[in-house]
Every structure is written in C-alpha cells, then in structure tokens.
Amino acid sequence: MSATREKFATQVDAELLKAVRQLAKSEGRQIQAVVEDALREHLEARQSSVPRGREHVMQAYLKSTERYSGLYKKLAQ
C-alpha cells in the first residue's frame, strides 16, 4: 500500500465509532491506525481465495482439540 495519506470523510454508526475510539484509546493508538488496520484486513479477507476464520474462534477450536482430543477420537470410532 502507498505511504501517501489521503483524507476522506464518511459516516458510521455512533456506537461503532464509540467502540473504535475506545479500542484506539485502550491500545494507545490513533483512530486512523485502527480504521486503516480494519480496512486492510477486510480487503485481504475479500481478496483471499481461502476463507479465514476469526482468530478467537480458531483459538477456541485449537484449545478444544488439545483438551478433548481423546474424547474426539472415541466419538469418531
């Protein structure tokens, strides 16, 4: 992506903007950095030919398979 910054204006849901502001503040980042990351991730997900799972869902799945691998093997038999 280009390092040149360009201003643009748009409108979003008030609660969504509030959540973005809170996230930026909690991470010590500027709102523009959070929005830019979100836009980049959205575009990458749309352009990818391989569907990507949400990170927290994948982490829960991996923990589950580690914890209950014996049970899953028995259920599969």
Secondary structure, DSSP 8 states (H G I E B T S, - for coil): --S----------HHHHHHHHHHHHHHT--HHHHHHHHHHHHHHHHH-SS----HHHHHHHHHHHHHTHHHHHHHH-
